[in-house]
Amino acid sequence: MSVREEAFVRDRTENPDYTNLKRDLDALRKDIAKLSAGVYNDTKSRAGEAIDAVSEKSNKAVHVAEEKIGERPFLSLLMSFVLGLVMAKVLDSRKHS
Protein backbone atom coordinates (compact mmCIF):
# COMPACT_ATOMS: atom_id res chain seq x y z
CA MET A 1 0.00 0.00 0.00
CA SER A 2 1.39 3.40 -0.95
CA VAL A 3 1.82 6.29 1.46
CA ARG A 4 -1.08 8.09 -0.20
CA GLU A 5 -3.42 5.08 0.23
CA GLU A 6 -2.39 4.68 3.87
CA ALA A 7 -3.15 8.35 4.52
CA PHE A 8 -6.54 8.00 2.86
CA VAL A 9 -7.44 4.95 4.97
CA ARG A 10 -6.21 6.64 8.16
CA ASP A 11 -8.13 9.86 7.40
CA ARG A 12 -11.26 7.92 6.55
CA THR A 13 -11.27 5.82 9.71
CA GLU A 14 -10.44 8.75 11.98
CA ASN A 15 -13.00 11.10 10.38
CA PRO A 16 -16.11 11.52 12.60
CA ASP A 17 -18.33 11.98 9.54
CA TYR A 18 -17.23 8.63 8.23
CA THR A 19 -17.87 7.01 11.62
CA ASN A 20 -21.32 8.61 11.84
CA LEU A 21 -22.17 7.55 8.30
CA LYS A 22 -21.09 4.00 9.01
CA ARG A 23 -23.19 3.92 12.21
CA ASP A 24 -26.22 5.34 10.38
CA LEU A 25 -25.88 2.79 7.58
CA ASP A 26 -25.72 -0.04 10.13
CA ALA A 27 -28.88 1.30 11.82
CA LEU A 28 -30.61 1.60 8.44
CA ARG A 29 -29.61 -1.97 7.55
CA LYS A 30 -31.12 -3.25 10.83
CA ASP A 31 -34.32 -1.23 10.33
CA ILE A 32 -34.76 -2.62 6.81
CA ALA A 33 -34.25 -6.16 8.12
CA LYS A 34 -36.93 -5.61 10.79
CA LEU A 35 -39.32 -4.12 8.23
CA SER A 36 -38.74 -7.01 5.84
CA ALA A 37 -39.42 -9.52 8.59
CA GLY A 38 -42.62 -7.69 9.52
CA VAL A 39 -43.86 -7.62 5.93
CA TYR A 40 -43.01 -11.32 5.51
CA ASN A 41 -44.87 -12.30 8.68
CA ASP A 42 -47.90 -10.17 7.75
CA THR A 43 -48.03 -11.65 4.27
CA LYS A 44 -47.68 -15.17 5.64
CA SER A 45 -50.50 -14.55 8.11
CA ARG A 46 -52.82 -13.14 5.44
CA ALA A 47 -52.08 -16.04 3.11
CA GLY A 48 -52.93 -18.49 5.87
CA GLU A 49 -56.22 -16.69 6.52
CA ALA A 50 -57.08 -16.76 2.80
CA ILE A 51 -56.34 -20.49 2.59
CA ASP A 52 -58.52 -21.14 5.62
CA ALA A 53 -61.39 -19.12 4.12
CA VAL A 54 -61.18 -20.92 0.77
CA SER A 55 -61.03 -24.28 2.52
CA GLU A 56 -64.09 -23.47 4.61
CA LYS A 57 -66.09 -22.31 1.58
CA SER A 58 -65.15 -25.39 -0.45
CA ASN A 59 -66.14 -27.67 2.42
CA LYS A 60 -69.52 -25.93 2.60
CA ALA A 61 -70.00 -26.29 -1.17
CA VAL A 62 -69.21 -30.01 -0.99
CA HIS A 63 -71.65 -30.41 1.91
CA VAL A 64 -74.43 -28.62 -0.01
CA ALA A 65 -73.76 -30.75 -3.10
CA GLU A 66 -73.89 -33.93 -1.01
CA GLU A 67 -77.24 -32.85 0.45
CA LYS A 68 -78.71 -32.07 -2.99
CA ILE A 69 -77.52 -35.39 -4.39
CA GLY A 70 -78.92 -37.19 -1.35
CA GLU A 71 -82.33 -35.54 -1.83
CA ARG A 72 -82.69 -36.72 -5.44
CA PRO A 73 -80.13 -39.44 -6.20
CA PHE A 74 -81.81 -40.69 -9.40
CA LEU A 75 -82.06 -37.19 -10.89
CA SER A 76 -78.42 -36.54 -9.97
CA LEU A 77 -77.32 -39.76 -11.66
CA LEU A 78 -79.35 -38.93 -14.76
CA MET A 79 -77.90 -35.39 -14.94
CA SER A 80 -74.37 -36.75 -14.58
CA PHE A 81 -74.97 -39.22 -17.39
CA VAL A 82 -76.39 -36.55 -19.72
CA LEU A 83 -73.56 -34.18 -18.89
CA GLY A 84 -71.08 -36.96 -19.68
CA LEU A 85 -72.71 -37.54 -23.06
CA VAL A 86 -72.63 -33.84 -23.89
CA MET A 87 -68.99 -33.53 -22.87
CA ALA A 88 -68.07 -36.60 -24.93
CA LYS A 89 -69.85 -35.17 -27.97
CA VAL A 90 -68.13 -31.79 -27.60
CA LEU A 91 -64.69 -33.35 -27.17
CA ASP A 92 -65.28 -35.71 -30.09
CA SER A 93 -66.33 -32.86 -32.36
CA ARG A 94 -63.19 -30.91 -31.41
CA LYS A 95 -61.06 -33.94 -32.21
CA HIS A 96 -62.42 -34.17 -35.77
CA SER A 97 -62.12 -30.43 -36.46
N, C-alpha and C positions, 0 to 999 in steps of 0.2 A: 504494500500500500504506500502510495506516495505521501509526501509531507502535506500536500494540498488536501488529499482525501482524508488523512488523519485529522486535519484541522476542521474539515467540514463535519465529520462524524462527531468530534468533540464539541463543536459549536452547537450542533443539532441536539445532542443529548443533554447539554447543559442549559439550553435555551428554555425558559419557562413557558413560552408559547407552544413550543413543541411538546413539552410535558403535558400541558393543559389539553392540547389537541388530542394527544394519545389517550388521555384519561376520558375525554368526551367521546371519542370513537369507541372505546371499550364500553362505556355506559350505553351508547346507542346500539351497539351490537347486542348487549344483554336485553335491552328493551325490545328490540326486534325479535329476539328469540322468544321472549315471553309472549309477545303479541301473536307470533306464529303459532305457538302452542295453544293459546286461547282460541284462535280461529279454528285450528284443527279440532280441538275438543268440542267446540260449538257445532261445527259441521258434522262431526261424528255423532253427536247427540241428536241433531235434527234428522240425520239419515236413519238412525235407529227408530225414531218416532215415526217417520214416514213408512218404514218397512212394517212396523207394528200396525199402523193404520190400514195399509194395503192388505196385510194378512187377515186382519179382523173383517174387513169388507168382503174379501174373497171367501172366508169361512161362512159368512152370513149368506152370500150368494149361493154357495153349495148347499147350505141347509135349506134355503127356499126352494131350490131346484129339486132336492130330494123330497120335500113335502109335496110339491106339485106332481112329481112323478108318482109318488105314493097314492095321491088322490085319484089319479086316472092312469093306471099302468098300461092298459090296453091302448089308449089314445097316444100315450107317450111312445110306445113301441111302434105303433103305426106311423107316427110323425117321424121317428128316427129312420124307419125303413124308406119312407118317401123322400126324405132329405138325402139319404144315401143314394137313391136312384137318380135324383136330380144332380147331385155332385158327380156321380159316375158319368152321366150324360154330358155334363159341361166339360169335364176333364177329357172325355173321349173326343168331343168335338174340337177341343184345342189341340189334341194330338194329331188329328187329321188335317188341321189347317196349315 
